[in-house]
Structures are given as C-alpha cells and as structure tokens.
Amino acid sequence: MCKSAYIHIPFCKSKCKYCSFVSGVNLESTSVYIKALVEEIKSLYIGEALNTIYFGGGTPSVLPINYIKQILDRLKYNENTEITFEINPDDATPEYLKMLYEIGINRLSFGSQTFHNEILRFIGRRHSAEDTLTAVKKAKQAGFRNISLDLIYGLPFQNLDILINDLAVIKSLDVQHVSTYGLKIETPSYFSKHLPKKLPDNDTQADMYLKINEILESYGYKRYEVSNFAKKSFESKHNLNYWNNSEYYGFGLSAHGYINGIRYSNKENLNEYLNNPACHANEHKVTNKERIEEEIFLGFRKEFGINVFDFKTKFNIDFGDKYKKIIDKYDDYIIKTEIGYKLTLEGVMLSNEILSEFLED
C-alpha cells in the first residue's frame, strides 16, 4: 500500500526568475482549486495511513489555514507522520506558524535560497535575508523542531565567498536539514528568455558543490543524498521514499505519482484540471527493465548507495556479477560497502556519465 502523498499548490504571489515549475499568480482561483484538489483526493486515495505528507509548490504558504486543514482532513495520518510544508520566509508570521503547528504540520521547508540581499532581489525573491533569520526564529518559538532550508548555488553574481557566508548563516540558524540545488536555467523560466550575466561557469559550480559538502560536514550535517544534508535522524522521510523507489500519491495540478506500478502525471492546464481533477494526463506502466534502471539511478543518489541484498530480493539479480565490468571500469568512483556499492563524492560529480553505462539497449 502507498504510504506517501505529495500535494501541489500551484500559486505564488510573484514568480521567481529561475522558476520553471507549474505555478502562477492567479490567487483568485485558490478556493475553486482546493475544492478540485479535495475531489481528486476523495476519488483516488484509498484511505491507508500515511507515513509522509508533503505540501509543495508554488507557494503553499499563500493558502489560508482553513484550506490546508480541508486537505489534511481528507487524509489519514498520526503523530508519527512527517508532514512537510514549504513556506516563504515573508509569509511566516507568528500567527500563521502557530496555526500550522496546531493543525499538525511538523516539518517546515523555508525557501531561503541565499542570504545575499542583492542576489535575492535579482532573482525575484520577495523576502530578504533578514526575513529568513526572523522566520526561523519564529518557527522555533511556535514549536517546530524539524526545519529545512533551501540553498541555491551557481546563482548570478554568486562566488565562493558569498556561498561560504551563506553556509555560515545556516550554521548560526541551527536548523536540522539543508537542501542544496545547483542553478539550472530551464524553460519556461524568465531566465531562459533573459539569460543573466555573471553566471558562475560549470567549473565554479562544481567547486561550490564540493565546498558545500566540505563545510556542511564540518558543521555536523551528513549528506544522505546527492543534494541533501541532515543532522542525525532528520533526513527527509518523504524524499527518501522517492529515492527508495517506493510508491506515492501525487495530488494537484501537474503533480506526479507512482501507484500500483504505474507512474502518472496530472494535467498542467489549470482549467483542464479543475474540470476533471481525478483524470490523469498521462499514465505509464513501468516495465521490469525500467524498474531495474530506476532502482540503480535512485539508489546511487543516496549516500549509502545500492543495497545488493534488496536488489537480489526485488529482481533476482546479483548486482556485483551483472554489472562487474562497469564497477571495475569506474573503480575510482564506485566503492564497495557493507551492503553493496556507492558513489564516492567524485563519482557523484560524474554521475551522469557513470549511470548512463547502466542503461541497457
């Protein structure tokens, strides 16, 4: 049975210049959207108790509390369920945070991105560095003990000194989790049509990634996935569900899900979604070959890598024997562990090249 649910809230007060996600600023549609979202959940959710629930976007924090509660009331969860809510720092008033905590949200993910105010303005963020500092303090006062911050590297005008300062600020905030993202300019973002100057080149971005690993580790964070770092016992259970190649619901406009061996995606046009929220735009039955490839790709994203015992149980394949040539070819980048194989940090940097070798014709 599926144990995780992702809920997409496609509304924002303004659009960031790097954002290519399906989201918009037509906030007048929120009430009718929530009605459709609840209808989708009612139609497709079979009522099992969930281990994780994740509100993403867009900007979930544009929603009034009663809308969030309407969604949660349709789902089964308990005190052990990890319920994550993405929030913009400038939405984090003491009253809003208190109400989030009271309705059961127990993990916050702040879209901080950087603590350099000029860069924040340039990329179209509404908040300032000071807003994030205040928001994290208020969240702790409201009772939250599981807080994550987003950090983007490779931003326009960003250099290693600015990045190192960002990491020092994160240390001072003493949060439990950090998600890091290398800037990728994709359509249909503003930056894809208006390419910014002063972008760090690929070598600089690689240096930034290595520096993030070095510094966050010295601060007591462990990288447990390519882009994610956590203090002990604060790994994102929801995201680990993805990387463990387990199934999950995807509810909302443009959401993706994986149920009963079928990967599906919802409609990306708001009006089409509102007219028939329970109808998927695309469905694909995952073949056994695709399951094996996904298991490898997702497994190597995790710090502990591929578990060969689980792999044998799932596919009746001896991983070390079947992929011996590839493992030997990249023996400087793939190392043996007590449970199987993992990429070194240098291997992570070359993961696209290495993982392409596991694709079979």
WOBELUR-V259882 format. One record per backbone hydrogen bond with DSSP energy under -1.0 kcal/mol. NH is the residue of the N-H (numbers start at 1). CO is the residue of the C=O. Records with the same first field share a line. If there is no record, write none. Layout:
NH = CO ; CO
//
This chain:
5 = 52
6 = 249
7 = 54
8 = 251
9 = 56
12 = 24
17 = 123
19 = 16
23 = 21
24 = 10
27 = 25
29 = 26
30 = 27
33 = 29
34 = 30
35 = 31
36 = 32
37 = 33
38 = 34
39 = 35
40 = 36
41 = 37
42 = 38
43 = 39
44 = 40
45 = 41
50 = 76
51 = 3
52 = 3
53 = 82
54 = 5
55 = 84
56 = 7
59 = 11
62 = 59
63 = 60
67 = 64
68 = 64
69 = 65
70 = 66
71 = 67
72 = 68
73 = 69
74 = 71
75 = 72
81 = 78
82 = 51
84 = 53
85 = 107
86 = 55
87 = 109
91 = 88
92 = 89
93 = 91
97 = 93
98 = 94
99 = 95
100 = 96
101 = 97
102 = 98
103 = 99
104 = 101
105 = 100
106 = 83
107 = 83
108 = 146
109 = 85
110 = 148
111 = 87
112 = 110
113 = 150
114 = 112
120 = 116
121 = 117
122 = 118
123 = 119
125 = 120
132 = 128
133 = 129
134 = 130
135 = 131
136 = 132
137 = 133
138 = 134
139 = 135
140 = 136
141 = 137
142 = 138
143 = 140
144 = 139
148 = 108
149 = 177
150 = 110
151 = 179
152 = 113
153 = 181
157 = 198
158 = 155
163 = 159
164 = 160
165 = 161
166 = 162
167 = 163
168 = 164
169 = 165
170 = 166
171 = 167
172 = 168
173 = 169
174 = 170
176 = 147
177 = 147
178 = 229
179 = 149
180 = 227
181 = 151
183 = 153
189 = 186
191 = 17
193 = 190
194 = 190
205 = 201
206 = 202
207 = 203
208 = 204
209 = 205
210 = 206
211 = 207
212 = 208
213 = 209
214 = 210
215 = 211
216 = 212
217 = 213
218 = 214
219 = 215
220 = 217
221 = 216
222 = 230
224 = 228
225 = 228
226 = 301
228 = 225
229 = 178
230 = 222
231 = 176
234 = 231
240 = 236
241 = 237
242 = 238
243 = 239
244 = 240
245 = 242
246 = 241
248 = 258
249 = 4
251 = 6
254 = 267
255 = 252
257 = 264
258 = 248
259 = 262
262 = 259
263 = 284
264 = 257
265 = 282
266 = 255
273 = 269
274 = 270
275 = 271
276 = 272
279 = 276
281 = 265
282 = 265
284 = 263
286 = 261
291 = 287
292 = 288
293 = 289
294 = 290
295 = 291
296 = 292
297 = 293
298 = 294
299 = 295
300 = 296
303 = 224
306 = 341
308 = 339
311 = 307
312 = 308
313 = 309
314 = 310
315 = 311
316 = 312
322 = 318
323 = 319
324 = 321
327 = 323
328 = 324
329 = 325
330 = 326
331 = 328
333 = 330
334 = 330
335 = 342
337 = 340
341 = 306
342 = 335
344 = 333
348 = 344
349 = 345
351 = 348
354 = 350
355 = 351
356 = 352
357 = 354
358 = 355
//
